[in-house]
Amino acid sequence: MTTENNMRTPEEQVIRHFKRVRIALMRSPQFMACGPVMMLGNITMDRSVPTACTNGRDEWYNPDFIFQWGDKEAGFIIMHETFHKMCRHMTIYQTLQKLDARRINMATDYWINQRLLDVDPHQEIIAMPMLNGKQVGLRDDKYKDMSVKKIWDMLKDEEQQGGGSGSGGFDDHDWEGASDMPKEEAEKLARDIDQAIRQGQMAAKQAGHGDGGKALGLDELLQPKVDWREQLREFVRETCRASEISTWRRPNRRYLHEDIIMPTMQGETIKELVMAVDASGSMMGKPMQMVMSEVKGLAEQLSISKVHVIYWDGKVEVHEVYDAQSFKDWQSNTKPMGGGGTTPACITTYMRKEGIKPDAVVVLTDGEVCGWGEWDCPVLWAIYNPRNKITAPVGKTIHIEEN
C-alpha cells in the first residue's frame, strides 16, 4: 500500500520535515516567544549553500547539513539563524564586519550559541550539534554573560597574544545581502522585527510562558539602540561632503568617443573637523573613558585633513591640532585637562575668537550642560549618559551605549 509520505518527492519530504521541526519550536515554552520572528522572510532549501545562512530577513539551509543529526540539532541551527534575525546582527554590526568580518562572525556565533544553551540548558528542545565527540559551532564558557562587543574585544586581545582559533562556526552570514537591502526595506524589516518580538512576548504570556520570553532577553532587544559609530561616520560624510568642482586634469570618458573633451567632477576631501570633548567634573571616571575610546575609534576609521581636539568645561582648557596621519596616534599625544563646569557655549566663543571654521563639530559629553550654545556649523552631540536619555535641542544627537 502506498502511503501519503511515499508519494511525496524527496524535496517535499525535506520541506515537510523542516516545517515540523519549526512548529515544534514555536510551540515549545522555551522558544514560543520567537515564533513571529521565525515567520518573517523567506526560507529556501538550497544545496549550493554549504550549511545555513541569513541576511537578517531571509534564511537558506542545506538540507543535507541541517538534517545530518537529529531534530534537536536541526532545531538548534534554526534557532541560531532566528537569533541572528531577532538581534539584528546583520545590521547593527555592519561597521565591525567591515573592520574584521571573521572576528564579528565568531563573536556573534559565540554569543548566540551560549544564549541558546542558557535558554534550554538541559537540551530538551534543541541540542548543539556534535561530531566525533566535539561540538560543531563556537561556544566557550569564558564568554558567558558577555556582550557581542565584549567578545569581539576579547577575541582581538587573544589573537594579539597568539591564542584563539578562527574555525568552528557552522553557518554563513550574508552581510553583503543585508547591506544591499534598499533603505525602505531595511527600515520596514526593523519595524517588523520589533513588532514580531512584541507579538511573541504577548503570545508567550497568554500561553503562560512569560518567563520564556524573559530568558530569551527580548526586553533588552526592544530597548532602542543606535549603531552610533555608523551614525557618527554618516553624519561626517553627509555634513562634510564637499561640493563637486570641475577639473580638466582627467577628461570625462563619456564624451571621448565623440572627440569632445569635457571636465570631470571631482569632490574635495573633508578638510576640517572639531572634536570637542567634555572634560567637566561630571565626566570624570567611566564617562570620560567611554568618550575617549570613541575618539580613538573615530581616529582609526576616518581620514580628515585637519582635526581640532578641544577639551572644555566652563571654558576651553586645551586645544590640540592634528592632521590625518598624526590623528591616528592621537591617544598617545593628547593631554586632557578640565574638571570645572559644563558650558558648551564656550566652544563656539573660542572657535570664533580663534577663527576656526570647521565643516562640522562633534561634541562628546554626558549632556549635563548649562545651555547648548549657538552654532554656525553642523553639530553632532554624542552623549554618553546611562542614567538619562538627553537630546540636544540644536543639531543632531546620538547616544553612546555600551554594547
Phi, psi and omega in degrees: 000134181274122179274163180299323182293322180291338180283345181277151175287162178304322180296318179294322179294321178297314181297319179296318177299315180300313180299321180297319179294316180297318180297320178298321178296315183290341177267347184285146177301324184293321190237011180303322183294344180272352186309307182299325177293322180297335182277350180282144174080179180257148177242129183232132171270120189214114182285350175282345174275124184302317184225267177217158187200150172215152173253014182096351177225305181263158181230145176232139180225137169274113185298330179292330179281307190294331183256018179282349175252226178248186180295325180295320179291321176298321177297321178299315181294319178298315180291329176300312179293323178298320180292323174304317181291311186298324182269000177059034183303320184293344178259309187297323187254025177302320181297314180292328178296323179291332179282318182198092185299317183298318184288321180287329174300315180294316184297315180292324179291317176303315183296313183296311185297322177293318180297320180297318179288332175292323181287323181232069187297331181266007178051049178283326184251319181232158179216137178291129182303143178232146178221120182054039177080002180243143181292141175262111186123168185262124174201137179208130182303333183292342179263005182299137178068012177266154174281166177301317182296322178294318177297317177306313181295318181294321178298322178295315179298318181294322178295319180293333179269003178084015180249184177081161178226154183256014183245172173114343178290143183252006178226167176256158180237118183272072179297320182296317178297323179292317182288333180278353180296127179307148185305317181297319179293319180296318179293320178295320179299317179300318179293319181296319179295316180301314180294320181296321178298317180295319178297320179296318177300315181296316180297319180295320180292319179296330179273003180082020181240040181301327181294332178300315178296324179294318180296329180287345181079029183291327177302319180295322181293333182276351176289135181296124179234142181241131171283078192291333178298315179294320180295322179296316179294323179293321177300315180296318180297318184287313186279334182258005181294116184287149176291151182282143178235154180278142175220141178266000183297329182225107183300150178286118185295336184298336185250358184296324183293345177259013182058033177246127179258117180236153179286156172264161177265130184233124179277140177283157179279163175298129186262310192215133181223141174252125172255107184257108186261121178295117180244030181284173183301323182290348182266355183293145180092223186298319178305317180293320178299320181296308184290327179295321180293331180280330171298321177299316179298320178295321180298324182284333189262335184241149176242111184233138186302316183218126181236124173262123172255117184242125173261129186221153169224260172278343177209171177285122183265321184219139176228115180242144182238133181230153168261182186303322183281313183291335180294334179294335177257021185307315188296331181283338188249344186289152180226081181294150179206144179169209179122357182267217181287191184223096184230094182302334180301336180294336180292309182293323178299316180294317181298318179294320180296320183269000179070029179275120182233079185281164173290331180195163176234134173246118180256120178257119189204172173265359177081356178275081191236164174257093183078164184243353176081170176244129192244139178262002182214166178301138180228134177244126178260114176259103191253125173251112179204094182298338184276318186229136174272094183261134177239128181290142179281355180228144181075201180247142181243135167232154183250125176283123180234149176282125179277000000 
